[in-house]
Amino acid sequence: MYIQQLSSHFRHTMLAASVIAAMAQPVAAQSRTLYADAPPAVRCADGVASGKSATIALLHTCEDAMNATTSQRSVRAASMVNTGIVLMRRGETSDALALFNRASSLHDDLPGLSLNIAAAKLRAGANEDALARLENIEAIPDHLQHVAYFNRGLAHWRLDQVYEAYADFKTAQAIMPGYAPARNALAHFTVAPEYQAASVND
């Protein structure tokens, strides 16, 4: 099989795909504070999931949510993840990773937590660590699978594992047709005709 990598510059400029926020689910009956609007955990999760700019106001809202001692452990852990996502979007990767690790020690089966840790590792240039985090990729929730395969492909790419990168980018595209990061990544490969024919015959 022959796959040619068209642009080495791409490997160094592509960032990890955005990761969907781990949604916090507040329990109103346990809250001792009355809010005129939605509680901080909900506003934090909504702000992160909507892809809004990582403003200082959103960061403060998420910090309020994760520091709310009246919340369930799972809600505080999810708020830590969401705060970490805001920090990562602001370029504060090491602080984001520290929060993800805190969330993992508090509630280690949050959906998408491994994916967020892998994304932070990718942004920090720790590509082998990111690969290790995505080793059990099937355990990542179905709605995040395309992001997981793209991020794993990116880690392979940066480690010059071209065949593995190509396969993961193709899988991400197959899971989510039209997924722009995978489409853009695949544009940097050309596949020899004999490989294409072999794939069809297989």
Backbone as JSON Lines, residues from 0, in Angstrom:
{"i":0,"aa":"M","n":[0.85,-1.19,0.0],"ca":[0.0,0.0,0.0],"c":[0.88,1.24,0.0]}
{"i":1,"aa":"Y","n":[0.55,2.17,-0.86],"ca":[1.34,3.4,-0.94],"c":[0.44,4.58,-0.69]}
{"i":2,"aa":"I","n":[0.73,5.34,0.35],"ca":[-0.01,6.57,0.64],"c":[1.0,7.68,0.76]}
{"i":3,"aa":"Q","n":[0.82,8.7,-0.03],"ca":[1.77,9.81,-0.01],"c":[1.22,10.94,0.84]}
{"i":4,"aa":"Q","n":[2.06,11.47,1.68],"ca":[1.72,12.61,2.52],"c":[2.03,13.88,1.75]}
{"i":5,"aa":"L","n":[1.03,14.71,1.49],"ca":[1.23,15.85,0.62],"c":[1.83,17.06,1.3]}
{"i":6,"aa":"S","n":[1.6,17.2,2.59],"ca":[2.06,18.42,3.26],"c":[2.58,18.11,4.65]}
{"i":7,"aa":"S","n":[3.87,18.3,4.86],"ca":[4.41,18.1,6.2],"c":[4.04,19.25,7.11]}
{"i":8,"aa":"H","n":[3.76,20.43,6.53],"ca":[3.39,21.6,7.34],"c":[2.09,21.34,8.09]}
{"i":9,"aa":"F","n":[1.18,20.59,7.46],"ca":[-0.12,20.32,8.09],"c":[0.05,19.66,9.45]}
{"i":10,"aa":"R","n":[1.01,18.76,9.56],"ca":[1.18,18.01,10.81],"c":[1.44,18.94,11.98]}
{"i":11,"aa":"H","n":[2.07,20.06,11.72],"ca":[2.48,20.94,12.81],"c":[1.47,22.05,13.09]}
{"i":12,"aa":"T","n":[0.51,22.24,12.18],"ca":[-0.42,23.35,12.36],"c":[-1.82,22.92,12.77]}
{"i":13,"aa":"M","n":[-2.21,21.69,12.46],"ca":[-3.56,21.24,12.79],"c":[-3.7,21.06,14.29]}
{"i":14,"aa":"L","n":[-4.77,21.6,14.86],"ca":[-5.05,21.43,16.28],"c":[-6.03,20.29,16.48]}
{"i":15,"aa":"A","n":[-6.07,19.79,17.68],"ca":[-7.04,18.74,18.0],"c":[-8.44,19.28,17.81]}
{"i":16,"aa":"A","n":[-9.33,18.41,17.38],"ca":[-10.71,18.81,17.17],"c":[-11.35,19.24,18.47]}
{"i":17,"aa":"S","n":[-12.29,20.15,18.37],"ca":[-13.01,20.57,19.56],"c":[-13.75,19.38,20.16]}
{"i":18,"aa":"V","n":[-13.82,19.36,21.45],"ca":[-14.45,18.25,22.15],"c":[-15.75,18.73,22.77]}
{"i":19,"aa":"I","n":[-16.79,17.96,22.57],"ca":[-18.08,18.32,23.14],"c":[-18.01,18.27,24.66]}
{"i":20,"aa":"A","n":[-18.65,19.23,25.3],"ca":[-18.58,19.32,26.76],"c":[-19.27,18.15,27.42]}
{"i":21,"aa":"A","n":[-18.71,17.71,28.51],"ca":[-19.39,16.74,29.36],"c":[-20.52,17.48,30.07]}
{"i":22,"aa":"M","n":[-21.74,17.12,29.78],"ca":[-22.88,17.91,30.24],"c":[-23.14,17.69,31.73]}
{"i":23,"aa":"A","n":[-23.16,18.78,32.47],"ca":[-23.48,18.69,33.89],"c":[-24.98,18.57,34.08]}
{"i":24,"aa":"Q","n":[-25.39,17.72,34.99],"ca":[-26.8,17.53,35.27],"c":[-27.08,17.91,36.73]}
{"i":25,"aa":"P","n":[-27.44,19.17,36.99],"ca":[-27.66,19.59,38.37],"c":[-28.9,18.94,38.97]}
{"i":26,"aa":"V","n":[-28.87,18.77,40.26],"ca":[-30.01,18.22,40.99],"c":[-30.57,19.34,41.85]}
{"i":27,"aa":"A","n":[-31.68,19.9,41.44],"ca":[-32.22,21.1,42.09],"c":[-32.53,20.87,43.56]}
{"i":28,"aa":"A","n":[-32.96,19.66,43.9],"ca":[-33.36,19.4,45.28],"c":[-32.18,19.49,46.25]}
{"i":29,"aa":"Q","n":[-30.97,19.34,45.76],"ca":[-29.82,19.39,46.65],"c":[-29.21,20.78,46.74]}
{"i":30,"aa":"S","n":[-29.71,21.73,45.97],"ca":[-29.13,23.05,45.97],"c":[-29.72,23.9,47.08]}
{"i":31,"aa":"R","n":[-28.87,24.58,47.84],"ca":[-29.34,25.47,48.92],"c":[-29.36,26.92,48.47]}
{"i":32,"aa":"T","n":[-28.92,27.16,47.23],"ca":[-28.89,28.53,46.73],"c":[-29.97,28.7,45.68]}
{"i":33,"aa":"L","n":[-30.71,29.79,45.76],"ca":[-31.74,30.08,44.78],"c":[-31.14,30.97,43.7]}
{"i":34,"aa":"Y","n":[-31.37,30.59,42.43],"ca":[-30.84,31.36,41.31],"c":[-31.99,31.97,40.53]}
{"i":35,"aa":"A","n":[-31.79,33.24,40.1],"ca":[-32.79,33.89,39.28],"c":[-32.82,33.26,37.89]}
{"i":36,"aa":"D","n":[-31.69,32.71,37.47],"ca":[-31.63,32.01,36.19],"c":[-31.09,30.6,36.44]}
{"i":37,"aa":"A","n":[-30.58,29.96,35.41],"ca":[-30.08,28.59,35.56],"c":[-28.87,28.55,36.49]}
{"i":38,"aa":"P","n":[-28.68,27.47,37.26],"ca":[-27.5,27.33,38.12],"c":[-26.21,27.38,37.31]}
{"i":39,"aa":"P","n":[-25.1,27.71,37.96],"ca":[-23.82,27.82,37.23],"c":[-23.45,26.58,36.44]}
{"i":40,"aa":"A","n":[-23.71,25.36,36.98],"ca":[-23.33,24.14,36.27],"c":[-24.02,24.04,34.91]}
{"i":41,"aa":"V","n":[-25.28,24.45,34.88],"ca":[-26.03,24.39,33.62],"c":[-25.54,25.47,32.66]}
{"i":42,"aa":"R","n":[-25.33,26.7,33.18],"ca":[-24.87,27.78,32.32],"c":[-23.47,27.5,31.78]}
{"i":43,"aa":"C","n":[-22.63,26.88,32.62],"ca":[-21.29,26.5,32.19],"c":[-21.36,25.47,31.07]}
{"i":44,"aa":"A","n":[-22.12,24.4,31.3],"ca":[-22.24,23.33,30.29],"c":[-22.82,23.86,28.99]}
{"i":45,"aa":"D","n":[-23.86,24.69,29.1],"ca":[-24.46,25.25,27.89],"c":[-23.49,26.13,27.13]}
{"i":46,"aa":"G","n":[-22.72,26.94,27.87],"ca":[-21.76,27.83,27.23],"c":[-20.66,27.08,26.51]}
{"i":47,"aa":"V","n":[-20.17,26.02,27.14],"ca":[-19.11,25.22,26.53],"c":[-19.63,24.45,25.33]}
{"i":48,"aa":"A","n":[-20.8,23.83,25.47],"ca":[-21.36,23.01,24.39],"c":[-21.73,23.85,23.18]}
{"i":49,"aa":"S","n":[-22.09,25.1,23.4],"ca":[-22.49,25.96,22.28],"c":[-21.29,26.45,21.47]}
{"i":50,"aa":"G","n":[-20.08,26.24,22.0],"ca":[-18.89,26.67,21.29],"c":[-18.64,28.16,21.39]}
{"i":51,"aa":"K","n":[-19.24,28.81,22.38],"ca":[-19.03,30.25,22.55],"c":[-17.57,30.53,22.87]}
{"i":52,"aa":"S","n":[-17.2,31.79,22.66],"ca":[-15.83,32.18,22.97],"c":[-15.52,31.88,24.43]}
{"i":53,"aa":"A","n":[-14.27,31.51,24.68],"ca":[-13.86,31.18,26.05],"c":[-13.61,32.46,26.82]}
{"i":54,"aa":"T","n":[-14.68,33.15,27.15],"ca":[-14.59,34.43,27.83],"c":[-14.23,34.23,29.3]}
{"i":55,"aa":"I","n":[-13.75,35.28,29.91],"ca":[-13.46,35.22,31.34],"c":[-14.74,35.04,32.13]}
{"i":56,"aa":"A","n":[-15.86,35.58,31.62],"ca":[-17.14,35.41,32.3],"c":[-17.56,33.95,32.31]}
{"i":57,"aa":"L","n":[-17.39,33.25,31.18],"ca":[-17.73,31.83,31.13],"c":[-16.8,31.04,32.04]}
{"i":58,"aa":"L","n":[-15.53,31.4,32.07],"ca":[-14.58,30.73,32.95],"c":[-15.01,30.86,34.41]}
{"i":59,"aa":"H","n":[-15.41,32.07,34.81],"ca":[-15.84,32.29,36.2],"c":[-17.1,31.48,36.52]}
{"i":60,"aa":"T","n":[-18.02,31.41,35.55],"ca":[-19.24,30.62,35.75],"c":[-18.9,29.16,35.97]}
{"i":61,"aa":"C","n":[-17.98,28.64,35.16],"ca":[-17.58,27.24,35.29],"c":[-16.83,26.99,36.6]}
{"i":62,"aa":"E","n":[-16.01,27.94,37.01],"ca":[-15.3,27.81,38.29],"c":[-16.29,27.81,39.45]}
{"i":63,"aa":"D","n":[-17.31,28.67,39.38],"ca":[-18.36,28.67,40.41],"c":[-19.04,27.3,40.48]}
{"i":64,"aa":"A","n":[-19.29,26.71,39.3],"ca":[-19.97,25.42,39.24],"c":[-19.12,24.31,39.86]}
{"i":65,"aa":"M","n":[-17.85,24.28,39.55],"ca":[-17.01,23.19,40.05],"c":[-16.69,23.36,41.53]}
{"i":66,"aa":"N","n":[-16.8,24.57,42.05],"ca":[-16.53,24.82,43.47],"c":[-17.78,24.74,44.34]}
{"i":67,"aa":"A","n":[-18.92,24.45,43.73],"ca":[-20.18,24.38,44.48],"c":[-20.22,23.08,45.28]}
{"i":68,"aa":"T","n":[-19.99,23.17,46.56],"ca":[-19.92,21.97,47.41],"c":[-21.28,21.3,47.58]}
{"i":69,"aa":"T","n":[-22.35,22.0,47.23],"ca":[-23.69,21.41,47.38],"c":[-24.04,20.5,46.21]}
{"i":70,"aa":"S","n":[-23.25,20.53,45.14],"ca":[-23.54,19.72,43.97],"c":[-23.1,18.28,44.16]}
{"i":71,"aa":"Q","n":[-23.7,17.39,43.39],"ca":[-23.27,16.0,43.38],"c":[-21.84,15.9,42.87]}
{"i":72,"aa":"R","n":[-21.15,14.81,43.26],"ca":[-19.78,14.6,42.8],"c":[-19.71,14.57,41.27]}
{"i":73,"aa":"S","n":[-20.68,13.92,40.63],"ca":[-20.67,13.82,39.17],"c":[-20.84,15.19,38.52]}
{"i":74,"aa":"V","n":[-21.66,16.06,39.15],"ca":[-21.86,17.4,38.61],"c":[-20.6,18.24,38.78]}
{"i":75,"aa":"R","n":[-19.96,18.14,39.95],"ca":[-18.71,18.88,40.16],"c":[-17.62,18.4,39.2]}
{"i":76,"aa":"A","n":[-17.56,17.08,39.0],"ca":[-16.54,16.54,38.09],"c":[-16.8,17.01,36.66]}
{"i":77,"aa":"A","n":[-18.07,16.99,36.23],"ca":[-18.4,17.46,34.89],"c":[-18.07,18.94,34.74]}
{"i":78,"aa":"S","n":[-18.3,19.71,35.8],"ca":[-17.97,21.14,35.76],"c":[-16.47,21.36,35.7]}
{"i":79,"aa":"M","n":[-15.69,20.47,36.35],"ca":[-14.23,20.54,36.23],"c":[-13.8,20.32,34.78]}
{"i":80,"aa":"V","n":[-14.43,19.32,34.14],"ca":[-14.12,19.04,32.73],"c":[-14.45,20.26,31.88]}
{"i":81,"aa":"N","n":[-15.62,20.83,32.1],"ca":[-16.03,21.99,31.3],"c":[-15.13,23.2,31.55]}
{"i":82,"aa":"T","n":[-14.72,23.38,32.81],"ca":[-13.77,24.46,33.11],"c":[-12.46,24.2,32.39]}
{"i":83,"aa":"G","n":[-12.03,22.94,32.38],"ca":[-10.81,22.58,31.67],"c":[-10.91,22.86,30.18]}
{"i":84,"aa":"I","n":[-12.08,22.61,29.59],"ca":[-12.27,22.89,28.16],"c":[-12.13,24.38,27.89]}
{"i":85,"aa":"V","n":[-12.72,25.21,28.77],"ca":[-12.59,26.67,28.61],"c":[-11.11,27.07,28.71]}
{"i":86,"aa":"L","n":[-10.42,26.52,29.69],"ca":[-8.99,26.83,29.84],"c":[-8.2,26.4,28.61]}
{"i":87,"aa":"M","n":[-8.52,25.22,28.07],"ca":[-7.81,24.73,26.9],"c":[-8.05,25.65,25.71]}
{"i":88,"aa":"R","n":[-9.28,26.12,25.56],"ca":[-9.58,27.06,24.48],"c":[-8.86,28.38,24.66]}
{"i":89,"aa":"R","n":[-8.53,28.71,25.9],"ca":[-7.79,29.94,26.16],"c":[-6.28,29.74,26.07]}
{"i":90,"aa":"G","n":[-5.86,28.52,25.74],"ca":[-4.44,28.23,25.6],"c":[-3.75,27.83,26.87]}
{"i":91,"aa":"E","n":[-4.5,27.6,27.94],"ca":[-3.92,27.23,29.23],"c":[-4.0,25.71,29.4]}
{"i":92,"aa":"T","n":[-3.21,25.02,28.57],"ca":[-3.33,23.56,28.46],"c":[-2.94,22.83,29.73]}
{"i":93,"aa":"S","n":[-1.86,23.25,30.38],"ca":[-1.41,22.54,31.58],"c":[-2.44,22.66,32.7]}
{"i":94,"aa":"D","n":[-3.05,23.83,32.85],"ca":[-4.1,24.0,33.87],"c":[-5.32,23.16,33.51]}
{"i":95,"aa":"A","n":[-5.64,23.08,32.22],"ca":[-6.78,22.27,31.78],"c":[-6.53,20.8,32.1]}
{"i":96,"aa":"L","n":[-5.33,20.32,31.81],"ca":[-5.0,18.92,32.06],"c":[-5.06,18.61,33.55]}
{"i":97,"aa":"A","n":[-4.62,19.53,34.39],"ca":[-4.69,19.32,35.83],"c":[-6.15,19.17,36.29]}
{"i":98,"aa":"L","n":[-7.04,19.96,35.71],"ca":[-8.47,19.84,36.06],"c":[-9.05,18.54,35.56]}
{"i":99,"aa":"F","n":[-8.67,18.11,34.36],"ca":[-9.17,16.84,33.84],"c":[-8.75,15.69,34.76]}
{"i":100,"aa":"N","n":[-7.52,15.75,35.24],"ca":[-7.04,14.71,36.15],"c":[-7.78,14.74,37.48]}
{"i":101,"aa":"R","n":[-8.08,15.95,37.98],"ca":[-8.88,16.06,39.2],"c":[-10.27,15.47,38.99]}
{"i":102,"aa":"A","n":[-10.86,15.76,37.84],"ca":[-12.19,15.23,37.53],"c":[-12.15,13.71,37.46]}
{"i":103,"aa":"S","n":[-11.08,13.17,36.91],"ca":[-10.94,11.72,36.79],"c":[-10.86,11.06,38.17]}
{"i":104,"aa":"S","n":[-10.17,11.7,39.1],"ca":[-10.07,11.13,40.45],"c":[-11.38,11.24,41.21]}
{"i":105,"aa":"L","n":[-12.21,12.2,40.82],"ca":[-13.49,12.4,41.49],"c":[-14.58,11.5,40.91]}
{"i":106,"aa":"H","n":[-14.54,11.33,39.58],"ca":[-15.61,10.57,38.9],"c":[-15.05,10.13,37.55]}
{"i":107,"aa":"D","n":[-14.43,8.95,37.52],"ca":[-13.62,8.58,36.37],"c":[-14.37,8.04,35.16]}
{"i":108,"aa":"D","n":[-15.7,7.91,35.24],"ca":[-16.42,7.37,34.08],"c":[-17.29,8.42,33.39]}
{"i":109,"aa":"L","n":[-16.88,9.7,33.46],"ca":[-17.6,10.73,32.74],"c":[-17.46,10.54,31.24]}
{"i":110,"aa":"P","n":[-18.56,10.69,30.48],"ca":[-18.46,10.55,29.03],"c":[-17.49,11.58,28.46]}
{"i":111,"aa":"G","n":[-16.58,11.12,27.63],"ca":[-15.68,12.03,26.94],"c":[-14.47,12.48,27.74]}
{"i":112,"aa":"L","n":[-14.31,12.01,28.99],"ca":[-13.19,12.48,29.8],"c":[-11.85,12.07,29.18]}
{"i":113,"aa":"S","n":[-11.73,10.81,28.76],"ca":[-10.48,10.37,28.13],"c":[-10.19,11.15,26.87]}
{"i":114,"aa":"L","n":[-11.24,11.48,26.13],"ca":[-11.07,12.25,24.89],"c":[-10.56,13.65,25.19]}
{"i":115,"aa":"N","n":[-11.07,14.27,26.23],"ca":[-10.59,15.6,26.62],"c":[-9.14,15.56,27.07]}
{"i":116,"aa":"I","n":[-8.78,14.52,27.84],"ca":[-7.39,14.39,28.28],"c":[-6.48,14.19,27.07]}
{"i":117,"aa":"A","n":[-6.92,13.36,26.13],"ca":[-6.13,13.14,24.92],"c":[-5.96,14.43,24.12]}
{"i":118,"aa":"A","n":[-7.04,15.23,24.02],"ca":[-6.95,16.5,23.3],"c":[-5.95,17.44,23.96]}
{"i":119,"aa":"A","n":[-5.97,17.47,25.3],"ca":[-5.01,18.32,26.01],"c":[-3.58,17.83,25.79]}
{"i":120,"aa":"K","n":[-3.4,16.5,25.79],"ca":[-2.07,15.94,25.52],"c":[-1.6,16.32,24.12]}
{"i":121,"aa":"L","n":[-2.51,16.27,23.15],"ca":[-2.16,16.64,21.78],"c":[-1.74,18.11,21.7]}
{"i":122,"aa":"R","n":[-2.5,18.96,22.37],"ca":[-2.15,20.38,22.35],"c":[-0.81,20.64,23.03]}
{"i":123,"aa":"A","n":[-0.46,19.79,23.99],"ca":[0.83,19.93,24.69],"c":[1.96,19.26,23.93]}
{"i":124,"aa":"G","n":[1.64,18.58,22.83],"ca":[2.66,17.9,22.05],"c":[3.04,16.53,22.57]}
{"i":125,"aa":"A","n":[2.28,16.02,23.54],"ca":[2.55,14.69,24.11],"c":[1.76,13.65,23.3]}
{"i":126,"aa":"N","n":[2.21,13.4,22.08],"ca":[1.45,12.6,21.13],"c":[1.35,11.12,21.55]}
{"i":127,"aa":"E","n":[2.42,10.57,22.09],"ca":[2.37,9.17,22.52],"c":[1.42,9.0,23.7]}
{"i":128,"aa":"D","n":[1.4,9.98,24.61],"ca":[0.46,9.93,25.73],"c":[-0.99,10.02,25.22]}
{"i":129,"aa":"A","n":[-1.2,10.84,24.2],"ca":[-2.54,10.95,23.61],"c":[-2.97,9.62,23.01]}
{"i":130,"aa":"L","n":[-2.06,8.96,22.31],"ca":[-2.37,7.65,21.74],"c":[-2.75,6.66,22.83]}
{"i":131,"aa":"A","n":[-2.01,6.68,23.92],"ca":[-2.3,5.75,25.02],"c":[-3.7,6.01,25.58]}
{"i":132,"aa":"R","n":[-4.1,7.27,25.67],"ca":[-5.42,7.62,26.18],"c":[-6.53,7.13,25.26]}
{"i":133,"aa":"L","n":[-6.23,7.02,23.96],"ca":[-7.24,6.64,22.98],"c":[-7.12,5.17,22.58]}
{"i":134,"aa":"E","n":[-6.34,4.41,23.35],"ca":[-6.14,3.0,23.03],"c":[-7.45,2.22,23.06]}
{"i":135,"aa":"N","n":[-8.28,2.5,24.04],"ca":[-9.58,1.84,24.17],"c":[-10.65,2.73,23.56]}
{"i":136,"aa":"I","n":[-10.5,2.99,22.28],"ca":[-11.34,3.99,21.62],"c":[-12.81,3.57,21.55]}
{"i":137,"aa":"E","n":[-13.07,2.27,21.57],"ca":[-14.45,1.79,21.5],"c":[-15.25,2.16,22.74]}
{"i":138,"aa":"A","n":[-14.56,2.44,23.84],"ca":[-15.25,2.78,25.09],"c":[-15.76,4.22,25.1]}
{"i":139,"aa":"I","n":[-15.31,5.02,24.15],"ca":[-15.74,6.42,24.06],"c":[-17.16,6.46,23.52]}
{"i":140,"aa":"P","n":[-18.03,7.29,24.06],"ca":[-19.43,7.32,23.62],"c":[-19.58,7.48,22.1]}
{"i":141,"aa":"D","n":[-20.64,6.88,21.57],"ca":[-20.85,6.85,20.13],"c":[-20.85,8.24,19.5]}
{"i":142,"aa":"H","n":[-21.46,9.21,20.19],"ca":[-21.57,10.54,19.59],"c":[-20.24,11.29,19.55]}
{"i":143,"aa":"L","n":[-19.19,10.72,20.17],"ca":[-17.86,11.33,20.15],"c":[-16.85,10.5,19.36]}
{"i":144,"aa":"Q","n":[-17.31,9.41,18.76],"ca":[-16.38,8.51,18.08],"c":[-15.62,9.18,16.94]}
{"i":145,"aa":"H","n":[-16.31,10.03,16.16],"ca":[-15.62,10.68,15.03],"c":[-14.5,11.59,15.52]}
{"i":146,"aa":"V","n":[-14.71,12.27,16.65],"ca":[-13.68,13.13,17.22],"c":[-12.52,12.28,17.74]}
{"i":147,"aa":"A","n":[-12.87,11.15,18.36],"ca":[-11.83,10.27,18.9],"c":[-10.93,9.73,17.79]}
{"i":148,"aa":"Y","n":[-11.53,9.27,16.71],"ca":[-10.72,8.74,15.6],"c":[-9.9,9.84,14.94]}
{"i":149,"aa":"F","n":[-10.47,11.04,14.83],"ca":[-9.68,12.14,14.25],"c":[-8.48,12.45,15.14]}
{"i":150,"aa":"N","n":[-8.71,12.58,16.44],"ca":[-7.61,12.91,17.35],"c":[-6.55,11.82,17.37]}
{"i":151,"aa":"R","n":[-6.99,10.55,17.31],"ca":[-6.0,9.48,17.26],"c":[-5.22,9.54,15.94]}
{"i":152,"aa":"G","n":[-5.93,9.85,14.86],"ca":[-5.25,10.0,13.58],"c":[-4.23,11.12,13.62]}
{"i":153,"aa":"L","n":[-4.57,12.21,14.29],"ca":[-3.65,13.33,14.41],"c":[-2.4,12.94,15.2]}
{"i":154,"aa":"A","n":[-2.6,12.16,16.26],"ca":[-1.45,11.69,17.03],"c":[-0.55,10.81,16.17]}
{"i":155,"aa":"H","n":[-1.17,9.89,15.41],"ca":[-0.38,9.05,14.5],"c":[0.39,9.91,13.49]}
{"i":156,"aa":"W","n":[-0.29,10.91,12.94],"ca":[0.32,11.78,11.93],"c":[1.57,12.44,12.48]}
{"i":157,"aa":"R","n":[1.43,12.99,13.68],"ca":[2.57,13.71,14.27],"c":[3.73,12.77,14.62]}
{"i":158,"aa":"L","n":[3.42,11.49,14.75],"ca":[4.46,10.51,15.02],"c":[4.95,9.85,13.73]}
{"i":159,"aa":"D","n":[4.55,10.42,12.58],"ca":[4.94,9.93,11.25],"c":[4.45,8.51,10.99]}
{"i":160,"aa":"Q","n":[3.35,8.14,11.62],"ca":[2.72,6.84,11.36],"c":[1.6,7.08,10.34]}
{"i":161,"aa":"V","n":[2.03,7.21,9.09],"ca":[1.15,7.73,8.04],"c":[-0.01,6.8,7.75]}
{"i":162,"aa":"Y","n":[0.23,5.51,7.64],"ca":[-0.84,4.56,7.32],"c":[-1.92,4.57,8.4]}
{"i":163,"aa":"E","n":[-1.47,4.55,9.66],"ca":[-2.43,4.55,10.77],"c":[-3.22,5.86,10.8]}
{"i":164,"aa":"A","n":[-2.55,6.96,10.53],"ca":[-3.24,8.25,10.51],"c":[-4.31,8.27,9.43]}
{"i":165,"aa":"Y","n":[-3.94,7.81,8.25],"ca":[-4.89,7.79,7.13],"c":[-6.12,6.94,7.48]}
{"i":166,"aa":"A","n":[-5.88,5.76,8.05],"ca":[-6.99,4.87,8.41],"c":[-7.92,5.53,9.42]}
{"i":167,"aa":"D","n":[-7.37,6.22,10.42],"ca":[-8.21,6.86,11.43],"c":[-8.98,8.05,10.86]}
{"i":168,"aa":"F","n":[-8.35,8.83,10.0],"ca":[-9.05,9.94,9.36],"c":[-10.21,9.42,8.5]}
{"i":169,"aa":"K","n":[-9.97,8.32,7.78],"ca":[-11.02,7.72,6.96],"c":[-12.17,7.22,7.84]}
{"i":170,"aa":"T","n":[-11.83,6.62,8.97],"ca":[-12.87,6.13,9.87],"c":[-13.69,7.29,10.43]}
{"i":171,"aa":"A","n":[-13.02,8.37,10.8],"ca":[-13.73,9.55,11.32],"c":[-14.7,10.09,10.28]}
{"i":172,"aa":"Q","n":[-14.26,10.12,9.03],"ca":[-15.12,10.61,7.96],"c":[-16.29,9.66,7.71]}
{"i":173,"aa":"A","n":[-16.04,8.35,7.81],"ca":[-17.11,7.38,7.59],"c":[-18.17,7.47,8.69]}
{"i":174,"aa":"I","n":[-17.72,7.71,9.92],"ca":[-18.66,7.83,11.03],"c":[-19.49,9.1,10.9]}
{"i":175,"aa":"M","n":[-18.84,10.19,10.51],"ca":[-19.52,11.48,10.41],"c":[-19.2,12.1,9.04]}
{"i":176,"aa":"P","n":[-19.94,11.69,8.0],"ca":[-19.69,12.27,6.68],"c":[-19.83,13.8,6.72]}
{"i":177,"aa":"G","n":[-18.9,14.47,6.08],"ca":[-18.92,15.92,6.09],"c":[-18.18,16.53,7.26]}
{"i":178,"aa":"Y","n":[-17.59,15.7,8.13],"ca":[-16.84,16.2,9.29],"c":[-15.58,16.91,8.77]}
{"i":179,"aa":"A","n":[-15.56,18.23,8.93],"ca":[-14.55,19.07,8.28],"c":[-13.11,18.72,8.68]}
{"i":180,"aa":"P","n":[-12.78,18.5,9.97],"ca":[-11.39,18.17,10.29],"c":[-10.88,16.93,9.57]}
{"i":181,"aa":"A","n":[-11.72,15.89,9.49],"ca":[-11.3,14.66,8.79],"c":[-11.18,14.92,7.3]}
{"i":182,"aa":"R","n":[-12.12,15.63,6.73],"ca":[-12.07,15.95,5.3],"c":[-10.81,16.74,4.97]}
{"i":183,"aa":"N","n":[-10.5,17.73,5.79],"ca":[-9.31,18.55,5.54],"c":[-8.03,17.74,5.7]}
{"i":184,"aa":"A","n":[-8.02,16.82,6.67],"ca":[-6.84,15.98,6.86],"c":[-6.63,15.07,5.66]}
{"i":185,"aa":"L","n":[-7.71,14.46,5.18],"ca":[-7.59,13.53,4.05],"c":[-7.15,14.22,2.77]}
{"i":186,"aa":"A","n":[-7.4,15.53,2.69],"ca":[-6.97,16.27,1.51],"c":[-5.45,16.33,1.4]}
{"i":187,"aa":"H","n":[-4.75,15.99,2.45],"ca":[-3.29,16.02,2.45],"c":[-2.68,14.66,2.12]}
{"i":188,"aa":"F","n":[-3.51,13.71,1.69],"ca":[-3.03,12.4,1.27],"c":[-3.43,12.16,-0.18]}
{"i":189,"aa":"T","n":[-2.62,11.4,-0.88],"ca":[-3.02,10.86,-2.17],"c":[-2.77,9.36,-2.13]}
{"i":190,"aa":"V","n":[-3.75,8.59,-2.6],"ca":[-3.66,7.14,-2.54],"c":[-3.4,6.59,-3.93]}
{"i":191,"aa":"A","n":[-2.4,5.72,-4.05],"ca":[-2.05,5.14,-5.34],"c":[-3.22,4.34,-5.91]}
{"i":192,"aa":"P","n":[-3.43,4.37,-7.24],"ca":[-4.57,3.66,-7.85],"c":[-4.62,2.18,-7.52]}
{"i":193,"aa":"E","n":[-3.44,1.52,-7.43],"ca":[-3.47,0.09,-7.15],"c":[-4.0,-0.2,-5.75]}
{"i":194,"aa":"Y","n":[-3.76,0.74,-4.8],"ca":[-4.32,0.55,-3.47],"c":[-5.82,0.73,-3.49]}
{"i":195,"aa":"Q","n":[-6.3,1.71,-4.25],"ca":[-7.73,1.91,-4.36],"c":[-8.42,0.68,-4.95]}
{"i":196,"aa":"A","n":[-7.8,0.11,-5.99],"ca":[-8.37,-1.07,-6.62],"c":[-8.39,-2.25,-5.64]}
{"i":197,"aa":"A","n":[-7.32,-2.41,-4.88],"ca":[-7.27,-3.5,-3.92],"c":[-8.34,-3.33,-2.86]}
{"i":198,"aa":"S","n":[-8.6,-2.12,-2.45],"ca":[-9.63,-1.88,-1.44],"c":[-11.01,-2.27,-1.97]}
{"i":199,"aa":"V","n":[-11.26,-1.96,-3.24],"ca":[-12.56,-2.31,-3.84],"c":[-12.7,-3.83,-3.93]}
{"i":200,"aa":"N","n":[-11.65,-4.5,-4.37],"ca":[-11.7,-5.96,-4.54],"c":[-11.81,-6.68,-3.21]}
{"i":201,"aa":"D","n":[-11.23,-6.09,-2.16],"ca":[-11.34,-6.7,-0.84],"c":[-12.79,-6.66,-0.38]}
